[in-house]
Amino acid sequence: MNRKDLDPESSPEAAFGARIRSLREERGWKQEELADRMGYSGTHISAVETGRKMPTLRFSRNADQVFGTGETADTFERQYREIRHGSLLEGFPQYVGHEGRAAEIRLYEIGIIHGLLQTPEYAQALVDSAMRRGVIGPEQAAERTSFLAERQAALVRPRPPAMLVVMDESCIRRRVGGDGVMDAQLDRLLEFAELPNTVLQIAPFGMGEHRPFNLPMTLLTLSDLSVIAYAESQMRGHLERDTTAVLPLLAGYHQLQAEALSQAASVAMIREARKGTP
């Protein structure tokens, strides 16, 4: 049998394929055996291993399940996201891999509605604006919108995560995409607040200096009850796993929730914004 030598350094796809081959051979499996376990053909496995076919999200998750890498820090899903979404912020693909499996998600957002709660039209308005400014091209724009749809879909599962969301008042006051798009987006927030696994609060402008965070913040509780934090600057994202660094952020989030409006008062403010009243 012809065996193609692999150079993991030649491309991210080659590194992915070389890792698949290495783990398969460690277990003494032929390509057809791995194909049966993963639900693909031997030809498909060969094409991924040699870098001729790009892995998909489904393929990556199946590989994590078969090789037992799903709960590690270096999952095939993370590798896939880095291949496909290399133009995204540094650290973000790694974060998303955890987000899709988190048991609880705590969000704080400033300025715009968080991506997990955006309507397609609101998300498209933001992407279109970035294209007009020359920040991204059409290919990156399509990538961002499809990636966001994947993230949102990952939260629709038999046991969805608990979602605790605090938004700065600026998120609902800033008009994005025109009145029609913004009204539909605010309706989406009102629907979100009615779900059994969610809490939605607004941090009003009147909080002033009592607001503990000056940047968006995300805290994920994983299945083993560990908590990781993710924060972004303009240029990069940072994923923090160290407990000594995460605990103060968790305390700050609790303070934020205590100072923010109740969900009932937050819903009332969103309804006001929906009507266009101050």
C-alpha positions as CSV (number, residue, x, y, z in Angstrom):
1,M,0.0,0.0,0.0
2,N,1.3,3.5,-0.9
3,R,1.8,5.5,2.2
4,K,2.1,9.3,1.7
5,D,4.6,11.0,4.1
6,L,3.0,13.8,6.0
7,D,4.6,17.1,6.9
8,P,2.6,18.6,9.9
9,E,4.4,21.9,9.5
10,S,3.3,22.4,6.0
11,S,-0.2,23.6,6.9
12,P,-2.9,23.5,9.6
13,E,-4.8,20.9,7.6
14,A,-1.7,18.7,7.4
15,A,-1.2,19.0,11.1
16,F,-4.8,17.9,11.7
17,G,-4.4,15.0,9.3
18,A,-1.1,13.9,10.7
19,R,-2.6,13.8,14.2
20,I,-5.5,11.7,13.0
21,R,-3.1,9.2,11.4
22,S,-0.8,9.1,14.5
23,L,-3.7,8.4,16.9
24,R,-5.2,5.8,14.6
25,E,-1.9,4.0,14.2
26,E,-1.3,4.1,18.0
27,R,-4.4,2.0,18.3
28,G,-3.5,-0.3,15.5
29,W,-6.6,0.6,13.4
30,K,-6.6,0.6,9.6
31,Q,-8.3,3.6,7.9
32,E,-11.4,1.4,7.2
33,E,-11.7,0.6,10.9
34,L,-11.5,4.3,11.9
35,A,-14.0,5.0,9.1
36,D,-16.5,2.6,10.6
37,R,-16.1,4.1,14.1
38,M,-16.6,7.6,12.8
39,G,-19.3,7.0,10.2
40,Y,-17.2,7.9,7.1
41,S,-15.7,6.0,4.2
42,G,-12.0,4.9,4.2
43,T,-11.5,7.2,1.2
44,H,-12.7,10.2,3.3
45,I,-10.4,9.3,6.2
46,S,-7.5,9.0,3.8
47,A,-8.2,12.4,2.2
48,V,-8.3,14.1,5.6
49,E,-5.2,12.4,6.8
50,T,-3.2,13.6,3.8
51,G,-4.6,17.1,3.8
52,R,-6.5,16.7,0.6
53,K,-9.9,17.3,2.3
54,M,-10.5,19.9,5.0
55,P,-12.1,18.5,8.2
56,T,-15.6,19.6,9.1
57,L,-17.1,20.4,12.5
58,R,-19.0,17.1,12.5
59,F,-15.8,15.1,11.5
60,S,-13.8,16.9,14.3
61,R,-16.4,16.2,17.0
62,N,-16.6,12.5,15.9
63,A,-12.8,12.3,16.1
64,D,-12.9,13.7,19.6
65,Q,-15.5,11.1,20.6
66,V,-13.6,8.2,19.0
67,F,-10.2,9.2,20.3
68,G,-11.4,10.4,23.7
69,T,-10.0,13.9,23.2
70,G,-13.3,15.8,23.7
71,E,-12.6,16.8,27.3
72,T,-9.0,17.8,26.8
73,A,-7.5,21.2,26.2
74,D,-6.3,20.1,22.7
75,T,-9.5,18.9,21.0
76,F,-9.9,18.2,17.3
77,E,-12.8,20.7,17.4
78,R,-10.4,23.4,18.5
79,Q,-8.0,22.5,15.7
80,Y,-10.8,22.6,13.2
81,R,-11.9,26.1,14.4
82,E,-8.3,27.4,14.2
83,I,-8.1,26.1,10.6
84,R,-11.4,27.5,9.5
85,H,-11.4,30.7,11.5
86,G,-7.8,31.8,11.5
87,S,-8.9,35.4,10.8
88,L,-10.7,35.6,14.1
89,L,-9.2,37.1,17.3
90,E,-6.4,35.2,18.8
91,G,-7.8,32.9,21.6
92,F,-11.3,33.1,20.3
93,P,-11.5,29.6,18.6
94,Q,-10.3,28.0,21.8
95,Y,-12.9,29.8,23.8
96,V,-15.7,28.7,21.4
97,G,-14.8,25.1,21.8
98,H,-15.5,25.4,25.5
99,E,-18.6,27.6,25.0
100,G,-20.4,24.9,23.0
101,R,-20.1,22.5,25.9
102,A,-20.5,24.8,28.9
103,A,-23.0,24.0,31.6
104,E,-23.4,27.7,32.5
105,I,-22.6,30.8,30.6
106,R,-22.3,34.2,32.2
107,L,-22.0,37.2,29.8
108,Y,-21.4,40.9,30.2
109,E,-21.5,43.0,27.1
110,I,-20.9,46.7,26.3
111,G,-22.1,48.6,23.2
112,I,-23.6,45.9,21.1
113,I,-25.8,42.9,21.7
114,H,-23.8,39.8,22.4
115,G,-23.3,37.5,19.5
116,L,-25.1,34.5,21.1
117,L,-28.3,36.7,21.2
118,Q,-28.0,38.5,17.9
119,T,-30.6,38.1,15.2
120,P,-29.2,37.3,11.7
121,E,-30.1,40.7,10.5
122,Y,-28.4,42.5,13.4
123,A,-25.3,40.4,12.9
124,Q,-25.3,41.1,9.2
125,A,-25.5,44.9,9.8
126,L,-22.4,44.7,11.9
127,V,-20.5,42.6,9.3
128,D,-21.6,44.9,6.5
129,S,-20.3,47.9,8.5
130,A,-17.0,46.2,9.0
131,M,-16.7,45.5,5.2
132,R,-17.5,49.2,4.3
133,R,-14.8,50.3,6.7
134,G,-12.3,47.9,5.0
135,V,-11.7,46.0,8.2
136,I,-12.7,42.6,6.6
137,G,-13.4,41.3,3.1
138,P,-16.4,39.5,1.7
139,E,-14.9,36.0,2.5
140,Q,-14.2,37.0,6.1
141,A,-17.7,38.5,6.4
142,A,-19.3,35.2,5.2
143,E,-17.1,33.3,7.6
144,R,-18.1,35.4,10.6
145,T,-21.8,35.1,10.0
146,S,-21.7,31.3,9.4
147,F,-19.5,30.9,12.5
148,L,-22.0,32.9,14.6
149,A,-24.8,30.6,13.4
150,E,-22.8,27.6,14.4
151,R,-22.2,29.0,17.9
152,Q,-25.9,29.8,18.4
153,A,-26.9,26.3,17.1
154,A,-24.5,24.6,19.6
155,L,-26.7,26.0,22.4
156,V,-29.8,24.3,21.2
157,R,-29.5,20.9,22.8
158,P,-31.6,18.6,25.0
159,R,-30.0,20.2,28.2
160,P,-29.2,23.8,27.2
161,P,-26.7,25.7,29.4
162,A,-28.0,28.2,32.0
163,M,-27.3,31.6,30.6
164,L,-26.9,34.7,32.9
165,V,-26.6,37.8,30.8
166,V,-25.9,41.4,31.9
167,M,-25.9,44.1,29.2
168,D,-24.7,47.6,29.6
169,E,-27.6,50.0,28.7
170,S,-25.6,51.1,25.7
171,C,-26.4,47.7,24.1
172,I,-30.1,48.5,23.8
173,R,-29.8,52.3,23.1
174,R,-27.3,52.0,20.2
175,R,-29.3,51.7,17.0
176,V,-27.8,49.1,14.7
177,G,-29.2,48.4,11.2
178,G,-32.1,50.8,11.3
179,D,-35.3,50.8,13.2
180,G,-36.7,47.5,11.8
181,V,-33.6,45.5,12.5
182,M,-33.2,47.0,16.0
183,D,-36.9,46.5,16.9
184,A,-36.6,42.8,15.9
185,Q,-33.4,42.5,17.9
186,L,-35.1,43.9,21.0
187,D,-38.0,41.5,20.5
188,R,-35.4,38.7,20.5
189,L,-34.1,39.9,23.9
190,L,-37.6,39.9,25.3
191,E,-38.1,36.3,24.1
192,F,-34.8,35.3,25.5
193,A,-35.8,36.7,29.0
194,E,-38.8,34.3,29.0
195,L,-36.8,31.1,28.6
196,P,-36.6,28.8,31.6
197,N,-32.8,28.6,31.6
198,T,-32.0,32.4,31.3
199,V,-31.7,35.5,33.3
200,L,-31.4,38.9,31.5
201,Q,-30.3,42.1,33.3
202,I,-29.5,45.6,32.2
203,A,-26.6,47.6,33.8
204,P,-28.0,51.1,33.6
205,F,-25.9,54.2,32.8
206,G,-26.7,55.3,36.4
207,M,-24.4,52.6,37.8
208,G,-21.5,54.9,36.9
209,E,-18.2,53.9,38.6
210,H,-19.9,50.9,40.3
211,R,-19.6,49.0,37.0
212,P,-16.8,46.4,37.8
213,F,-15.8,45.7,34.2
214,N,-14.7,48.1,31.5
215,L,-14.5,45.4,28.8
216,P,-16.9,42.6,27.8
217,M,-16.5,39.5,30.0
218,T,-17.5,35.9,29.7
219,L,-17.3,33.2,32.4
220,L,-18.0,29.6,31.6
221,T,-18.8,26.9,34.0
222,L,-17.7,23.5,32.5
223,S,-19.1,20.1,33.2
224,D,-16.5,19.4,35.9
225,L,-17.7,22.7,37.6
226,S,-14.4,24.5,36.8
227,V,-14.8,28.1,35.7
228,I,-12.8,29.7,32.9
229,A,-12.9,33.4,31.8
230,Y,-12.6,35.0,28.4
231,A,-12.1,38.7,27.7
232,E,-11.3,40.6,24.5
233,S,-9.4,43.7,23.6
234,Q,-9.6,45.3,20.1
235,M,-6.8,43.0,18.8
236,R,-6.9,39.7,20.7
237,G,-8.8,37.5,23.1
238,H,-7.5,36.0,26.3
239,L,-8.7,32.7,27.8
240,E,-7.9,32.4,31.5
241,R,-8.1,29.1,33.3
242,D,-6.0,29.9,36.4
243,T,-8.3,29.8,39.4
244,T,-6.5,32.6,41.2
245,A,-7.2,34.9,38.3
246,V,-10.7,33.7,37.6
247,L,-12.2,33.9,41.1
248,P,-11.8,37.8,41.4
249,L,-13.6,38.0,38.0
250,L,-16.4,35.8,39.3
251,A,-16.7,37.9,42.4
252,G,-16.9,41.0,40.1
253,Y,-19.6,39.4,38.1
254,H,-21.7,38.7,41.2
255,Q,-21.3,42.4,42.2
256,L,-22.4,43.4,38.7
257,Q,-25.5,41.3,39.0
258,A,-26.3,42.8,42.4
259,E,-26.0,46.4,41.1
260,A,-27.8,45.8,37.8
261,L,-31.6,46.1,37.3
262,S,-33.7,43.1,38.1
263,Q,-35.0,41.1,35.1
264,A,-38.4,42.6,35.4
265,A,-37.0,46.2,35.4
266,S,-34.6,45.2,32.6
267,V,-37.5,43.9,30.5
268,A,-39.4,47.2,31.1
269,M,-36.4,49.2,29.9
270,I,-36.1,47.1,26.8
271,R,-39.8,47.6,26.1
272,E,-39.2,51.3,26.4
273,A,-36.4,51.2,24.0
274,R,-38.5,49.2,21.6
275,K,-41.1,52.0,21.6
276,G,-38.3,54.5,21.0
277,T,-38.8,56.4,24.2
278,P,-35.9,57.6,26.3
